[in-house]
Amino acid sequence: MMLGKIFSDPAALLVMAVVTVLVAVAGRWVAGNRRHFDALRGGLDVLRKVGRELPPEHPIRRRLESAPVVEVSFEEIAHLLGAEGVGAAALALLRLRSQLNWIERFGQLAVHLGILGTVFALVTADFGDPEAFRTKLPIALGTTLFGLIGAVVLSLLGGVAESVLDRATEAVRDALLSGFDDEGDVRG
């Protein structure tokens, strides 16, 4: 049975082990940053307060109020929140941006490891001997299988990370803007 040979082949198991480590690291990053997003979301009242206290000439306030297309970078908002208690969660979400790049690289690495195993198996195969060639198939198929499965899982984790970042940026921006609106209601 081919499947049994795939799961007992050392090269395929090596690719599976490396891909499992990559997925575990990426999964830990995403799960941790989802918790940071929840903490940030819990501190949005602080942002509304910060929004109310920003003077009209403050550069962040002017950029936020200028047009919906203009976005303040998350870095600027994290800096603004630094002394407000939610800054740690915002800074952690900033790290997710660089981790997202690594998650994408991990997906590429998983595919490359799968292809490398396939090429290795085919290069070392003896095409003149059908039985010897068949012994190399589990290596080729197993490394490809585990590399592609890892790439799919890492791609999904990357999508979740992007979603967390997008939702965090939108929530923070909306909270700041609603703080400006609250200020107008207080003055009006």
N, C-alpha and C positions, 0 to 999 in steps of 0.2 A: 504494500500500500504506500503510495507516494507521500501522503500527508504525514504518516509516521516517520518516514525518512526525512522529511523537511524539519520536523520538530526534534530530530536527533542529530541533525547535521551541525557540526561545530561552527561553521562559517555563518549559517543562518541564525544559529543561537547567539552568536556574537553580535550580529546586526540587530537582532531582537533585543538584546541586553542594552546596547548603546541607545537604540531608539526608545526603549523603556525609560532609561535615565533622562533622556532629553524631554520626553513627555512629562515625566515626574517633576522636573525642574520647572518647565513651563506651566504646568498645572498648579504648582505651589505659588508661582508668581501671580497667576491670574486669581486664584482663590484669595490670596493675601490682599491683593489690590481691590477685590470686590468688598472685602471687609473695610478697607480704607475708604472706599466710595460711600459705604453705609455710614461711616463716622463723619465723612464730609457732609453728606446729606443731612445728618443729624445736627450739624453745626450751621446750617444755612441761615438760621435766625441771626447768628453772629454776622453773617455777610450782609443781611438786610440792615443791621445796625451800622456796619461799616459803610454801606452805601449811603445811609442817611447822614453820616458824619463827614463824608468826603466833600470838601469845598467844591463849588462849581468850577473852579479853575484847575482842579486836580487833573493831571493828564489821563489817568485811567478813566475818570468820570467823563471827561470830554470825548474820549475815544468810544466809550460805550454808548453815549448818547448821540454821537454823530450820525450813525447809520447802522442798520442791522448787519450790513456786510462787514463792517469793521469789527474785528474781534480782538479783545485783549488776550494776550497769550496767557496760558495757564501758569507760566512761570511768574508773570507779573502778579497774578492773583494770589499765588502761593506766597510770594514775598509780602504782599499786602496783608495776608492773613497770618503771617509769621508770629506776631505777638498776640494773636486772638485765640489760641488754643486749638484751632482746626488746622493750623499751618502744617503740623506733622502729617496729617492725612493728605493734604494737598501736595506736600513734597513727595510723599510715597507714591502718589498717582503720577507725579512727574517722572519718577524712576520707571514707571510702567511704560512710558514712551520708549525709553532705551531698551527695556526688556522686550517690548513688542518687536523691535528690530531683531533681537536675538531669537525670539520665537520663530520669526520668519526664516532666519538663517538655519535654525534647527530643522525646520521642515525641508529646506533645501539639502541639508546634510543627510537627512534620512533617505531622501531619494537617491542622492549620490552614493551612499553606502550600499543601497540595494542594487544599483546599476553596477557598482564596482564588484560586488559579489557575483553578479551575473557574468560580467566580462571575465573575471578570474576563472569561473567555472568553465566557460567556453574556451578560453585560451589554453587551459590545462587539459581539456578533453581530447581524447584520441578519436578523431572522426572515422578512422579506419576500422575501429573495433566498436560495433554497436553496443555491446554489453558494457564496455568501459565508458562509452559516451553516456549511456543511461545512468550510470552511477554519479555523474556530474549534474544531472538534472535537478536533484533535490537542492543542491547548493544554489544553482541558478534561480530556481523558482522560490526557494525559501528566502534568500536574501532580497529578491525583488518584492516578494509578498510583504515581508516585515518592513522594508523601507517605505513602501507605498502606504501601508496601514499607518505607520508613524507619521508620514507626511500629511495624511488626511486628518488625523487627530490633532496634529500641531496646527494645521490650517484652521480647524474649528476653534482651537484655543486662541489663536491669533484674532479670529473674528470676535470672540467674547471679549478679549482685551481691548480691541478697537471700540467695541460697544460701550464698555465701561468708561473709557476715556471720553468718548463723545457725550455720553450721558452726564459725566462729571462736569465737562466744560459747559454744557448747556444749562445744567442745574445751577452752577456757580454764576454764570452770566445772568440768568433769569433772577436769581436771588439778589444780585447787586442792583439790577435794573428795578426790581420791585421795591428795593430800599429807596431808590430815587423817587419812585411813584408815591411811596408812603410819606416821604418828606414833603412832596407837593401837597398831599392831602392835609398834612399837619399845618403847613403854611397857609393854605387856601382857605 
